[in-house]
Amino acid sequence: MGYNKIYIQIFDSATGTAASKANITLSSLMNMATMYHASPVEQADSTTKDGYFVGAVVFIMATMEPTDTWTLTVNFKNSSNGKAGIVTIPVSIKSSTNITSFVASDSSKLFTTYIPIAKPQVGINDIEFTIHQKASMMSFPAVNDVSVEMTPDMPTMGHGSPNNVHPTLTANGHYKGKVNFTMTGQWRITLVIKKGLVTLGTTSFTIIL
C-alpha cells in the first residue's frame, strides 16, 4: 500500500530492440466482491530514463484474496514503429501504514501518502508526501491547492524537534519538506492539511530510526 514507482521496458518481439520513446497509459483496478475502484496513478514519461519508462501508482488498500484483488494495466504505443499493445498484470499489494485517508471538513475524501525516507538518520532529513482526492470510484486526482503543517514528536519521550520545514507543493500532489530527528527511536509525524484558513483534517505517520 502507498506510493510505488513502476518501471516499464518495452521490447520489439521480432528484433529484441528496446523502445526508448512510447506513449504509455497506466491504470490500476481493484476487483472487489461487489464493486470496482481504481487508485491514484502518475503516468510515465514518453521517453526512457536509464532504460525504463517510469510512472507510479498509489495503492490505497491491500489485496485480500480471494475476493479483493488488484490488476495493473499498461497500454502502450511504440513511437519508433507505431506498434501498440496492452497488458494486464495481477499484483499483490501488502498492507502498510504509509498511507492514510480521512473525510475532510469540506466532505471530500483525501489520501495522504508518506514516501519512505530511504535511510532515515539523526539530523535533518528530506521528507515527502503525496495528497490525492477521491473524486469518484475511478478518479483520484492529485491535490495541488492545500498547505501542510508538519509537527514531529516522540510520544514515548515527550518532546519534538526544532528546525523543521513544512512540506510545500513541488508538483502533481507531491509535498516536500525537511524533518529533524534529534535522536534514534520512534517518531510520530503529524500533518495538518489546510485549504486557505480552513483545516481539512489531520493525519499522522510513524517513522522508526
Phi, psi and omega in degrees: 000151180102205188274124181231120171291142178241123181249125187237136169238142178236129181238141171289123185292336181276320185254341184079005181287133179279136177285139176250347177224132180196154171265121187233136174237120176264143172212145179241152180212128172261119178264107180258173184298326185237359183199172173237152168205160180257204178201169178298140181225140169249118184290148180287150174295161183278355176235154183281155172233117184056036176089000183234145163276127189242122173231197179203151175228135174258101179280125190264355175205164182274155171294137176228088181297145359263003190271326187242106186229147180258147166230150175242124181250132177244114177252124188220157172222119181289119184291335184282329182231000177077001181287140183233159179194174179214139178223137178244126189241125172289136179230142179255121186252125180274152178294147180205154176263012182278000178225138177229159176221153176202156173273119185285169181295341176267012177077001174281157176255124183247141174246123178246128183240130172270122176272110190304137172294131185302312180221081180297139183218163176297132183117197182280129178234140169291140180223144187220142177226157168241151178229127178229155179245141173276103178276327176199181179296338184244004184226124182225075184290155175291147178259118185242010188232033178238166172246152184233124174255124186247132177230112174270143174206163176251100184303324183282342182254341177077030178215163176250217179206155180267173168064031174275153179241120181302140177295138176233158183295132171256305177184152168054043177078007179266133179236125184239140177212198178226137180238140182251110174266115186272349178199166177284160180131198182264123179247143173250129178253112181259130179244130171251118185257126184233151169239106188066233179267358184267126175279118179281325180169174182230141177215167182212158179226154179250131176234131181246125176264000000 
